[in-house]
Amino acid sequence: MSKHLDILLLTALPASGKSEARTYLASLSAEECEQHFGIGHTVQLDDFPYVHIMRCISDELTARGHQGPYFRSAALPFREPLDWGTLMELMNEDYRDLVSGNQPQPASADPARAWPAGDHWTGMVRSRCDYRRRCVGRWRQKLDRGPACRPRSGHGDDPILSGS
């Protein structure tokens, strides 16, 4: 029985080849992935759809004369640097849903009952983004208050955020 990687996390700067690597891996059979790279069947989670919808929301609000909640403009990075944490939390939530078999079922796809401006999907994603942003903000408050890290095993200096 061969040992394979359970999770392969690709993290790098934008336009550095992550999508190309994912496309290549997706083009291979499970046997080829196992033989050449030590990975099994792949299921890919991507933060791009979240970045895209966050940018669309900000661009639309900016075009209507309001401040974009996530981006200052189409050419600038996140308004709030902690939104990188928001993306991580959204990906964590997607991963938990994946391993638990949870498939979110929005209450309604009826445009008349949707939020905002008739787009239910955008409203659902924005609600998730805003909730995860608040979670990241609470982490920041804990970090600002003092020692919120503790050693993972008590032996090393591999800190993790404390839940207390």
C-alpha positions in Angstrom: 0.0 0.0 0.0 1.5 3.3 -1.0 1.4 6.4 1.1 0.1 9.5 -0.6 -0.3 13.2 0.5 -3.7 13.8 2.0 -3.6 17.6 1.4 -1.5 19.5 -1.1 -1.7 23.3 -0.5 -0.6 25.5 -3.4 0.1 29.0 -2.1 2.0 31.6 -4.0 1.8 35.1 -5.5 -0.8 35.9 -8.1 0.1 34.9 -11.7 2.8 32.5 -10.4 1.5 29.3 -12.0 -0.9 27.8 -9.4 -3.8 27.5 -11.9 -1.5 25.9 -14.5 -0.3 23.4 -11.9 -3.8 22.6 -10.9 -4.9 22.2 -14.6 -2.0 19.9 -15.3 -2.8 17.7 -12.2 -6.4 17.6 -13.2 -5.4 16.3 -16.7 -3.7 13.3 -15.2 -5.3 10.0 -14.2 -5.4 9.1 -10.5 -2.7 6.4 -11.2 -0.4 8.9 -12.8 -0.8 11.4 -9.9 0.0 8.6 -7.5 3.0 7.2 -9.4 4.7 10.6 -10.3 3.7 12.9 -7.5 2.5 10.7 -4.6 -1.0 12.2 -4.5 -4.3 10.4 -4.9 -7.5 11.6 -6.4 -7.7 15.4 -6.3 -10.5 17.6 -5.3 -9.6 21.3 -5.8 -10.8 24.1 -3.7 -10.0 27.6 -5.0 -10.3 31.1 -3.4 -10.5 32.8 -6.8 -14.4 32.7 -6.9 -14.4 34.5 -3.6 -11.9 37.1 -4.7 -13.8 37.6 -7.9 -17.2 38.2 -6.2 -15.7 40.4 -3.5 -14.1 42.5 -6.3 -17.4 42.6 -8.3 -19.3 43.8 -5.2 -16.7 46.5 -4.5 -16.6 47.6 -8.1 -20.4 47.8 -8.4 -20.7 49.8 -5.1 -17.9 52.1 -6.2 -19.6 52.7 -9.6 -22.7 53.7 -7.7 -20.8 56.2 -5.6 -20.3 54.1 -2.5 -17.1 52.8 -0.8 -16.3 49.3 -1.9 -16.3 47.1 1.2 -13.4 44.9 0.1 -11.3 46.9 -2.4 -10.6 50.6 -2.8 -10.5 50.3 -6.6 -10.2 47.7 -9.3 -6.4 48.2 -9.4 -5.7 48.0 -5.7 -5.4 45.1 -3.3 -7.7 44.5 -0.4 -8.9 47.5 1.6 -8.3 45.6 4.8 -5.2 43.3 4.8 -7.0 41.0 7.3 -9.3 39.9 4.4 -6.5 37.5 3.5 -7.6 35.8 6.7 -11.2 36.1 5.5 -10.3 34.1 2.4 -8.5 31.5 4.6 -11.6 31.2 6.7 -13.9 30.8 3.7 -11.6 28.0 2.3 -11.6 26.3 5.8 -15.4 26.4 5.7 -15.5 24.9 2.2 -13.0 22.2 3.3 -15.2 21.3 6.4 -18.2 21.1 4.1 -16.3 18.9 1.7 -15.1 16.4 4.3 -18.4 16.3 6.2 -20.5 15.9 3.0 -22.4 19.1 3.7 -23.9 20.7 0.6 -25.3 24.2 1.4 -28.9 24.6 0.3 -29.8 28.3 0.0 -33.3 29.1 1.4 -34.4 30.4 -2.0 -33.2 31.1 -5.5 -36.3 33.2 -6.1 -35.0 36.7 -7.3 -38.0 38.4 -5.6 -36.8 37.2 -2.2 -33.1 37.6 -2.8 -30.6 40.1 -1.3 -29.4 42.5 -2.6 -30.8 43.7 -5.9 -32.2 40.4 -6.8 -28.9 38.4 -6.7 -29.3 35.6 -4.0 -25.9 34.0 -4.7 -24.1 37.3 -4.2 -26.0 37.9 -1.0 -25.2 34.5 0.3 -21.5 34.9 -0.5 -21.4 38.4 1.0 -23.0 37.2 4.2 -20.4 34.4 4.4 -17.6 36.9 3.7 -18.8 39.4 6.3 -19.2 36.6 8.9 -15.7 35.3 8.3 -14.3 38.8 8.3 -15.8 39.3 11.8 -14.1 36.1 12.9 -10.8 37.3 11.7 -11.4 40.6 13.5 -12.0 38.7 16.7 -8.6 36.9 16.2 -7.0 40.3 15.7 -8.5 41.6 18.9 -7.1 38.5 20.8 -3.7 39.1 19.3 -3.8 42.8 20.2 -4.7 42.0 23.8 -1.6 40.0 24.5 -0.2 36.4 24.3 -2.9 34.6 22.3 -0.5 31.9 21.1 0.6 28.8 22.8 2.9 26.0 21.8 1.1 23.2 19.9 2.8 20.4 21.9 4.3 22.3 24.8 7.7 21.2 23.5 8.4 23.3 20.5 7.8 26.8 19.3 5.2 26.0 16.8 2.4 28.5 17.8 -1.2 28.2 17.1 -4.0 30.5 18.0 -5.5 29.9 21.3 -9.2 29.3 21.5 -9.5 31.0 24.8 
